[in-house]
Amino acid sequence: MVATHASILPEGVNLDLTEISPYFTNNTLIGSTVTGGATCVFTDFRIHVDGFSRFLIVNNNLRVEQGARFMPRLFEIEVYRVLVLLAFPIARKLHPELKKADQQLYTITSAMTQSDGNDSKLLDELTMLAAEIENHVSSNHLRFAAASAYYNLVEQRLIDLREERIQGIQTIGGFLKRRLEPAVNICRSTANRFSWLSERVGNTSQLLRTRVDIIIERQNQALLTPMNLRAKMQLRMQQMVEGISVVAITYYAANLIHAMTNTLHEFEWHINPEIIEGAAVPFILISIGLGFKYIHHIIKNTTDVYSGP
């Protein structure tokens, strides 16, 4: 991912900036005195024709132990700089997608304010939009978070270098701040806008689902009202039929008793069929009423068992 040449000039070599510039093909020089003046570092942060970036290190009074700490920090700055910039093209590519998603959400919320809007269709569109946004967030969150973390590491390594300005050229820290900070801010802004947009879509979706649920509940209520009315009418008709049934059963039972007593009267039993029939009617009515009540009790218990607690 990163290839770097680092040339170290020995202590005692004094070079003018005009002598250093050709090493970087006369590009704009960037450099500073580091590690408390023990060494000077020059670069141009460009990839040259050989595919390598270049560092020129002038040793003023760099001890071995200082060099063991300084060189890894310098290379880490170059590596982390490249890693930070990997997220920038992604953020630029996502910018049109972000504007498009924001416009779609605006269109949906505007349609929600209209009373004749198709809420089911809007909910489907909102669900698709939420899926697209979450896909972008999940696909790029780690890259944007890594860019921010790498930029923090670059800042820390620059602090460790303890830079001092060389008259006439930019410091490494100043150059990287001007180049990396806008890129990192754009990445952070893109990530934050997607998170904010995802939250807005979630709130809008919840609002729309609530409205759809209310509409469905009203429709169900409108359907249940005539059903309840029909159920009441059926109950009244059932009660009326039961009443007629009681009368009919009583009539036939009384006729049966009359026929039986009339037969006994033919055998010279001293009984009056009409009196016995009339006296039996109340008992027949009570018996049939108790029978219907018992049947209702059995049906109610059976219904309670199957319906559960």
C-alpha positions as CSV (number, residue, x, y, z in Angstrom):
1,M,0.0,0.0,0.0
2,V,2.8,2.4,0.8
3,A,6.4,2.3,-0.6
4,T,8.9,4.9,0.7
5,H,12.6,5.7,0.1
6,A,14.4,7.3,3.1
7,S,17.9,8.6,2.5
8,I,20.0,9.6,5.5
9,L,22.8,12.1,5.1
10,P,25.6,11.8,7.7
11,E,26.4,14.3,10.3
12,G,28.3,17.4,9.1
13,V,26.8,17.6,5.6
14,N,25.2,21.0,5.1
15,L,22.9,21.3,2.2
16,D,21.0,24.3,0.9
17,L,17.4,24.0,0.0
18,T,18.3,24.6,-3.7
19,E,20.5,21.5,-3.5
20,I,17.8,19.4,-1.9
21,S,15.0,20.3,-4.3
22,P,16.4,18.3,-7.3
23,Y,16.1,15.1,-5.2
24,F,12.4,15.7,-5.2
25,T,12.3,16.6,-8.9
26,N,11.9,20.3,-8.0
27,N,8.5,19.7,-6.3
28,T,7.4,21.9,-3.5
29,L,9.5,21.1,-0.4
30,I,8.0,20.2,2.9
31,G,10.2,19.8,6.0
32,S,11.2,20.7,9.5
33,T,13.7,20.2,12.2
34,V,12.6,17.4,14.5
35,T,13.6,15.6,17.7
36,G,14.8,18.8,19.3
37,G,17.0,19.8,16.4
38,A,18.9,16.5,16.2
39,T,17.8,16.0,12.6
40,C,16.0,17.6,9.6
41,V,13.4,15.9,7.5
42,F,12.4,16.8,3.9
43,T,9.8,15.4,1.6
44,D,7.2,16.4,-1.0
45,F,4.6,13.8,-0.2
46,R,4.5,12.8,-3.9
47,I,4.7,9.4,-5.6
48,H,7.6,9.5,-8.0
49,V,8.1,7.6,-11.2
50,D,9.6,4.6,-9.4
51,G,6.3,4.3,-7.4
52,F,8.0,5.4,-4.1
53,S,7.5,8.5,-2.0
54,R,10.8,10.0,-0.7
55,F,12.2,11.3,2.6
56,L,15.5,13.0,2.9
57,I,16.9,13.0,6.5
58,V,19.8,15.2,7.4
59,N,21.5,14.0,10.6
60,N,22.6,16.8,12.8
61,N,23.2,15.1,16.0
62,L,20.8,12.0,16.0
63,R,21.7,9.4,18.5
64,V,21.0,5.7,17.7
65,E,18.3,5.4,20.3
66,Q,16.6,8.5,18.9
67,G,16.8,7.1,15.4
68,A,15.2,3.9,16.6
69,R,12.1,5.9,17.7
70,F,12.2,8.6,15.0
71,M,12.3,6.4,11.9
72,P,9.2,4.2,12.7
73,R,7.2,7.4,13.6
74,L,8.1,9.0,10.3
75,F,7.1,5.9,8.3
76,E,3.9,5.6,10.3
77,I,3.0,9.1,9.4
78,E,3.3,8.2,5.7
79,V,1.3,5.0,6.1
80,Y,-1.5,6.6,8.2
81,R,-1.7,9.6,5.8
82,V,-2.4,7.2,2.9
83,L,-4.9,5.2,5.0
84,V,-6.8,8.4,6.0
85,L,-7.1,9.5,2.3
86,L,-8.6,6.1,1.3
87,A,-11.9,7.2,2.8
88,F,-12.1,10.5,1.0
89,P,-13.1,9.2,-2.4
90,I,-15.8,7.1,-0.8
91,A,-17.2,10.2,0.9
92,R,-17.2,12.1,-2.3
93,K,-18.9,9.2,-4.1
94,L,-21.6,9.0,-1.4
95,H,-22.4,12.7,-1.6
96,P,-24.9,12.4,-4.5
97,E,-26.5,9.4,-2.8
98,L,-26.9,11.4,0.3
99,K,-28.6,14.2,-1.5
100,K,-30.9,11.8,-3.4
101,A,-31.9,10.0,-0.1
102,D,-32.6,13.4,1.5
103,Q,-34.8,14.4,-1.4
104,Q,-36.7,11.1,-1.3
105,L,-37.4,11.5,2.4
106,Y,-38.6,15.1,1.8
107,T,-40.9,13.8,-1.0
108,I,-42.4,11.1,1.3
109,T,-42.9,13.5,4.2
110,S,-44.6,16.0,1.9
111,A,-46.9,13.3,0.6
112,M,-47.8,12.3,4.2
113,T,-49.3,15.8,4.8
114,Q,-51.9,15.2,2.1
115,S,-55.1,13.5,3.4
116,D,-55.6,11.5,0.2
117,G,-52.1,10.0,0.3
118,N,-51.6,6.3,-0.3
119,D,-50.1,5.4,3.1
120,S,-49.3,1.8,2.2
121,K,-47.4,2.9,-0.9
122,L,-45.5,5.5,1.1
123,L,-44.6,3.0,3.8
124,D,-43.2,0.7,1.1
125,E,-41.1,3.5,-0.3
126,L,-39.9,4.5,3.1
127,T,-38.9,0.9,3.9
128,M,-36.9,0.7,0.7
129,L,-35.2,4.1,1.5
130,A,-34.4,2.9,5.0
131,A,-32.8,-0.3,3.6
132,E,-30.7,1.7,1.2
133,I,-29.5,4.1,3.9
134,E,-28.7,1.3,6.3
135,N,-26.7,-0.5,3.6
136,H,-24.6,2.7,3.0
137,V,-24.1,3.1,6.8
138,S,-23.1,-0.5,7.4
139,S,-20.9,-0.6,4.3
140,N,-18.9,2.5,5.0
141,H,-19.0,3.0,8.8
142,L,-15.8,1.1,9.5
143,R,-13.9,3.0,6.8
144,F,-14.9,6.4,8.0
145,A,-14.2,5.4,11.6
146,A,-10.8,4.1,10.6
147,A,-10.0,7.4,8.8
148,S,-10.8,9.4,11.9
149,A,-8.7,7.0,14.0
150,Y,-5.7,7.1,11.6
151,Y,-5.9,10.9,11.5
152,N,-5.7,11.0,15.3
153,L,-2.6,8.7,15.1
154,V,-1.0,11.1,12.5
155,E,-1.6,14.0,14.9
156,Q,0.0,12.0,17.8
157,R,3.1,11.0,15.7
158,L,3.5,14.7,14.7
159,I,3.5,15.7,18.3
160,D,6.1,13.0,19.0
161,L,8.4,14.4,16.3
162,R,8.6,17.8,18.1
163,E,8.8,19.8,14.9
164,E,10.5,23.2,14.5
165,R,9.9,25.4,11.5
166,I,12.6,25.8,8.8
167,Q,12.5,29.2,7.2
168,G,11.0,29.2,3.7
169,I,9.1,25.8,3.7
170,Q,6.0,24.3,5.1
171,T,6.3,22.0,8.2
172,I,5.2,18.5,7.8
173,G,2.5,19.0,10.4
174,G,1.2,22.2,8.7
175,F,1.0,20.5,5.3
176,L,-0.8,17.4,6.6
177,K,-3.2,19.5,8.6
178,R,-4.2,21.5,5.5
179,R,-4.5,18.3,3.4
180,L,-6.0,15.8,5.8
181,E,-8.2,17.8,8.1
182,P,-10.7,18.8,5.3
183,A,-10.8,15.2,4.0
184,V,-11.4,13.8,7.5
185,N,-14.1,16.5,8.2
186,I,-15.9,15.5,5.0
187,C,-15.8,11.9,6.0
188,R,-17.1,12.7,9.5
189,S,-19.8,14.9,8.0
190,T,-20.9,12.2,5.6
191,A,-21.1,9.6,8.3
192,N,-23.0,12.0,10.6
193,R,-25.4,13.0,7.9
194,F,-26.1,9.3,7.1
195,S,-26.7,8.6,10.8
196,W,-28.9,11.7,11.1
197,L,-30.8,10.7,7.9
198,S,-31.3,7.2,9.2
199,E,-32.7,8.5,12.5
200,R,-35.1,10.8,10.5
201,V,-36.2,7.9,8.4
202,G,-36.8,5.8,11.5
203,N,-39.0,8.6,13.1
204,T,-40.9,9.1,9.9
205,S,-41.4,5.3,9.5
206,Q,-42.7,5.1,13.1
207,L,-45.1,8.0,12.5
208,L,-46.4,6.5,9.2
209,R,-46.8,3.0,10.8
210,T,-48.8,4.6,13.6
211,R,-51.1,6.3,11.1
212,V,-51.5,3.1,9.1
213,D,-52.4,1.2,12.3
214,I,-55.0,3.8,13.2
215,I,-56.6,3.6,9.8
216,I,-56.6,-0.2,9.9
217,E,-58.1,-0.1,13.4
218,R,-60.9,2.3,12.2
219,Q,-61.6,0.0,9.3
220,N,-61.8,-3.0,11.6
221,Q,-64.1,-1.1,13.9
222,A,-66.3,-0.2,10.9
223,L,-66.5,-3.9,10.0
224,L,-67.1,-5.0,13.6
225,T,-70.1,-2.7,14.1
226,P,-72.4,-4.3,11.6
227,M,-71.1,-7.8,12.7
228,N,-72.1,-7.0,16.3
229,L,-75.5,-5.8,15.1
230,R,-76.0,-9.0,13.1
231,A,-74.9,-11.0,16.1
232,K,-77.4,-9.2,18.3
233,M,-80.2,-9.8,15.8
234,Q,-79.3,-13.5,15.6
235,L,-79.4,-13.7,19.4
236,R,-82.8,-12.1,19.5
237,M,-84.1,-14.4,16.8
238,Q,-82.7,-17.4,18.6
239,Q,-84.4,-16.3,21.8
240,M,-87.7,-15.8,19.9
241,V,-87.3,-19.3,18.3
242,E,-86.6,-20.7,21.7
243,G,-89.8,-19.1,23.1
244,I,-91.8,-20.5,20.2
245,S,-90.1,-23.9,20.7
246,V,-91.2,-23.9,24.4
247,V,-94.8,-23.1,23.4
248,A,-94.7,-25.8,20.7
249,I,-93.2,-28.4,22.9
250,T,-95.6,-27.6,25.7
251,Y,-98.5,-27.8,23.2
252,Y,-97.5,-31.2,21.9
253,A,-96.7,-32.5,25.4
254,A,-100.1,-31.4,26.7
255,N,-101.7,-33.1,23.7
256,L,-99.8,-36.2,24.5
257,I,-100.9,-36.1,28.2
258,H,-104.5,-35.5,27.0
259,A,-104.4,-38.5,24.7
260,M,-103.0,-40.7,27.5
261,T,-105.5,-39.6,30.1
262,N,-108.3,-39.9,27.5
263,T,-107.3,-43.5,26.9
264,L,-107.4,-44.2,30.7
265,H,-110.8,-42.5,30.8
266,E,-112.0,-45.0,28.2
267,F,-111.0,-47.8,30.5
268,E,-113.3,-46.3,33.0
269,W,-110.7,-44.5,35.1
270,H,-112.4,-41.7,37.0
271,I,-110.3,-38.9,35.7
272,N,-111.0,-35.8,33.7
273,P,-108.5,-35.5,30.7
274,E,-109.1,-31.7,30.4
275,I,-108.3,-31.0,34.0
276,I,-105.2,-33.2,34.0
277,E,-104.0,-31.5,30.7
278,G,-104.6,-28.0,32.1
279,A,-102.8,-28.8,35.4
280,A,-99.9,-30.4,33.6
281,V,-99.2,-27.3,31.4
282,P,-97.3,-25.2,34.1
283,F,-95.2,-28.2,35.0
284,I,-94.4,-28.8,31.3
285,L,-93.4,-25.2,30.9
286,I,-91.1,-25.2,33.9
287,S,-89.5,-28.5,32.9
288,I,-88.8,-27.3,29.4
289,G,-87.5,-23.9,30.7
290,L,-85.1,-25.7,33.1
291,G,-84.0,-27.9,30.2
292,F,-83.1,-25.0,28.0
293,K,-81.3,-23.3,30.9
294,Y,-79.3,-26.5,31.5
295,I,-78.4,-26.7,27.8
296,H,-77.2,-23.0,27.8
297,H,-75.1,-23.8,30.9
298,I,-73.4,-26.7,29.1
299,I,-72.7,-24.6,26.0
300,K,-71.3,-21.8,28.0
301,N,-68.9,-24.1,29.9
302,T,-67.8,-25.8,26.7
303,T,-67.1,-22.4,25.1
304,D,-65.1,-21.2,28.1
305,V,-62.9,-24.4,28.0
306,Y,-62.0,-24.0,24.3
307,S,-61.5,-20.2,24.6
308,G,-59.0,-20.6,27.4
309,P,-58.3,-18.2,30.3
